[in-house]
């Protein structure tokens, strides 16, 4: 009985460390996604999977010019409103419904996409810019705010998720 318990604990530890390693690797989604844009509060993008491909043979094959590696890409729609909130005029992760109090939403200029050969060259940032309701000396105002989406969103096999 004791050896079964030890085996279960070892297995659980291995699985937990595997999940933590995979989560850490997944951060900075903008280095593994391309062609992103906003449609309201929804982030649309093509995100890479770990499945390797050949651009001459495979459809939806995208090549990273920095790493010279090619992977299958998946089109995704990800509602930022489900994990970002407005805290007195500042965007933050681990909340929801920022779209109710923010306007003029846009993304910073990010990776360059070359449609002629389906290649992309990622940059290191992707930030959400907005004007959000805040207060200045008890007066309501709209404040400009920026949130680096790489700090709270990961690409997990072609699907975007909010980091825990």
KOLKESE-463911 format. One record per residue (C-alpha): y, z, x; residue in one letter. Coordinates in steps of 0.1 Angstrom, whole numbers, plus 5000, padded with zeros to 4 digits. Layout:
// residues N
<north:Y up:Z east:X rest:A>;
...
//
This chain:
// residues 164
<north:5000 up:5000 east:5000 rest:X>;
<north:5024 up:5009 east:5028 rest:X>;
<north:5018 up:4976 east:5046 rest:X>;
<north:5026 up:4957 east:5014 rest:X>;
<north:5058 up:4976 east:5010 rest:X>;
<north:5068 up:4968 east:5047 rest:X>;
<north:5060 up:4931 east:5041 rest:X>;
<north:5081 up:4930 east:5010 rest:X>;
<north:5111 up:4947 east:5028 rest:X>;
<north:5107 up:4923 east:5057 rest:X>;
<north:5107 up:4893 east:5033 rest:X>;
<north:5137 up:4906 east:5014 rest:X>;
<north:5156 up:4911 east:5047 rest:X>;
<north:5147 up:4876 east:5058 rest:X>;
<north:5158 up:4861 east:5025 rest:X>;
<north:5191 up:4881 east:5025 rest:X>;
<north:5200 up:4871 east:5060 rest:X>;
<north:5192 up:4835 east:5052 rest:X>;
<north:5216 up:4836 east:5022 rest:X>;
<north:5243 up:4852 east:5043 rest:X>;
<north:5240 up:4826 east:5070 rest:X>;
<north:5241 up:4798 east:5045 rest:X>;
<north:5271 up:4813 east:5028 rest:X>;
<north:5290 up:4816 east:5060 rest:X>;
<north:5282 up:4780 east:5070 rest:X>;
<north:5294 up:4767 east:5036 rest:X>;
<north:5330 up:4779 east:5039 rest:X>;
<north:5359 up:4755 east:5045 rest:X>;
<north:5349 up:4730 east:5018 rest:X>;
<north:5375 up:4705 east:5028 rest:X>;
<north:5356 up:4697 east:5060 rest:X>;
<north:5326 up:4686 east:5039 rest:X>;
<north:5344 up:4671 east:5009 rest:X>;
<north:5367 up:4640 east:5006 rest:X>;
<north:5388 up:4621 east:4980 rest:X>;
<north:5400 up:4653 east:4963 rest:X>;
<north:5427 up:4654 east:4937 rest:X>;
<north:5437 up:4676 east:4908 rest:X>;
<north:5434 up:4667 east:4871 rest:X>;
<north:5452 up:4696 east:4855 rest:X>;
<north:5435 up:4727 east:4869 rest:X>;
<north:5403 up:4708 east:4877 rest:X>;
<north:5396 up:4698 east:4914 rest:X>;
<north:5378 up:4665 east:4916 rest:X>;
<north:5361 up:4656 east:4949 rest:X>;
<north:5331 up:4639 east:4966 rest:X>;
<north:5312 up:4666 east:4984 rest:X>;
<north:5285 up:4661 east:5011 rest:X>;
<north:5250 up:4673 east:5008 rest:X>;
<north:5227 up:4680 east:5038 rest:X>;
<north:5208 up:4648 east:5031 rest:X>;
<north:5213 up:4624 east:5059 rest:X>;
<north:5219 up:4587 east:5051 rest:X>;
<north:5227 up:4553 east:5066 rest:X>;
<north:5259 up:4536 east:5053 rest:X>;
<north:5242 up:4502 east:5056 rest:X>;
<north:5212 up:4512 east:5034 rest:X>;
<north:5222 up:4541 east:5011 rest:X>;
<north:5247 up:4543 east:4982 rest:X>;
<north:5271 up:4572 east:4982 rest:X>;
<north:5267 up:4575 east:5019 rest:X>;
<north:5298 up:4590 east:5036 rest:X>;
<north:5303 up:4594 east:5074 rest:X>;
<north:5325 up:4620 east:5091 rest:X>;
<north:5344 up:4604 east:5119 rest:X>;
<north:5348 up:4637 east:5137 rest:X>;
<north:5310 up:4644 east:5139 rest:X>;
<north:5297 up:4608 east:5135 rest:X>;
<north:5272 up:4622 east:5109 rest:X>;
<north:5265 up:4606 east:5076 rest:X>;
<north:5255 up:4624 east:5044 rest:X>;
<north:5249 up:4616 east:5007 rest:X>;
<north:5280 up:4626 east:4987 rest:X>;
<north:5281 up:4639 east:4951 rest:X>;
<north:5311 up:4636 east:4928 rest:X>;
<north:5321 up:4670 east:4915 rest:X>;
<north:5345 up:4685 east:4890 rest:X>;
<north:5355 up:4721 east:4896 rest:X>;
<north:5378 up:4741 east:4874 rest:X>;
<north:5400 up:4762 east:4896 rest:X>;
<north:5412 up:4782 east:4866 rest:X>;
<north:5379 up:4800 east:4865 rest:X>;
<north:5384 up:4818 east:4899 rest:X>;
<north:5422 up:4818 east:4907 rest:X>;
<north:5449 up:4840 east:4891 rest:X>;
<north:5486 up:4844 east:4892 rest:X>;
<north:5497 up:4878 east:4904 rest:X>;
<north:5534 up:4880 east:4898 rest:X>;
<north:5541 up:4845 east:4911 rest:X>;
<north:5515 up:4844 east:4938 rest:X>;
<north:5481 up:4826 east:4936 rest:X>;
<north:5450 up:4846 east:4945 rest:X>;
<north:5413 up:4843 east:4944 rest:X>;
<north:5390 up:4866 east:4923 rest:X>;
<north:5408 up:4862 east:4890 rest:X>;
<north:5412 up:4836 east:4864 rest:X>;
<north:5436 up:4817 east:4841 rest:X>;
<north:5464 up:4808 east:4866 rest:X>;
<north:5470 up:4776 east:4846 rest:X>;
<north:5486 up:4797 east:4818 rest:X>;
<north:5515 up:4808 east:4840 rest:X>;
<north:5518 up:4781 east:4867 rest:X>;
<north:5530 up:4745 east:4866 rest:X>;
<north:5538 up:4717 east:4891 rest:X>;
<north:5503 up:4719 east:4905 rest:X>;
<north:5494 up:4698 east:4936 rest:X>;
<north:5472 up:4697 east:4966 rest:X>;
<north:5485 up:4695 east:5002 rest:X>;
<north:5477 up:4663 east:5021 rest:X>;
<north:5442 up:4666 east:5034 rest:X>;
<north:5415 up:4643 east:5049 rest:X>;
<north:5419 up:4606 east:5052 rest:X>;
<north:5394 up:4584 east:5034 rest:X>;
<north:5386 up:4548 east:5044 rest:X>;
<north:5371 up:4529 east:5015 rest:X>;
<north:5362 up:4499 east:5035 rest:X>;
<north:5333 up:4517 east:5052 rest:X>;
<north:5331 up:4550 east:5031 rest:X>;
<north:5342 up:4571 east:5061 rest:X>;
<north:5365 up:4601 east:5061 rest:X>;
<north:5383 up:4622 east:5086 rest:X>;
<north:5387 up:4657 east:5074 rest:X>;
<north:5416 up:4680 east:5082 rest:X>;
<north:5414 up:4718 east:5084 rest:X>;
<north:5433 up:4728 east:5053 rest:X>;
<north:5434 up:4721 east:5016 rest:X>;
<north:5460 up:4742 east:4998 rest:X>;
<north:5469 up:4744 east:4961 rest:X>;
<north:5507 up:4744 east:4956 rest:X>;
<north:5523 up:4756 east:4923 rest:X>;
<north:5553 up:4772 east:4907 rest:X>;
<north:5541 up:4804 east:4891 rest:X>;
<north:5558 up:4830 east:4869 rest:X>;
<north:5571 up:4860 east:4888 rest:X>;
<north:5600 up:4884 east:4886 rest:X>;
<north:5631 up:4888 east:4907 rest:X>;
<north:5651 up:4920 east:4899 rest:X>;
<north:5633 up:4922 east:4865 rest:X>;
<north:5643 up:4886 east:4857 rest:X>;
<north:5615 up:4861 east:4850 rest:X>;
<north:5615 up:4832 east:4875 rest:X>;
<north:5591 up:4805 east:4887 rest:X>;
<north:5582 up:4811 east:4924 rest:X>;
<north:5567 up:4785 east:4947 rest:X>;
<north:5533 up:4796 east:4960 rest:X>;
<north:5505 up:4782 east:4981 rest:X>;
<north:5469 up:4792 east:4983 rest:X>;
<north:5445 up:4779 east:5010 rest:X>;
<north:5415 up:4768 east:4990 rest:X>;
<north:5393 up:4768 east:5021 rest:X>;
<north:5395 up:4806 east:5021 rest:X>;
<north:5377 up:4810 east:4988 rest:X>;
<north:5357 up:4779 east:4979 rest:X>;
<north:5325 up:4766 east:4995 rest:X>;
<north:5305 up:4734 east:4993 rest:X>;
<north:5269 up:4743 east:4987 rest:X>;
<north:5248 up:4711 east:4988 rest:X>;
<north:5274 up:4690 east:4970 rest:X>;
<north:5285 up:4716 east:4945 rest:X>;
<north:5317 up:4737 east:4948 rest:X>;
<north:5315 up:4775 east:4942 rest:X>;
<north:5340 up:4803 east:4945 rest:X>;
<north:5331 up:4826 east:4974 rest:X>;
<north:5321 up:4862 east:4964 rest:X>;
//
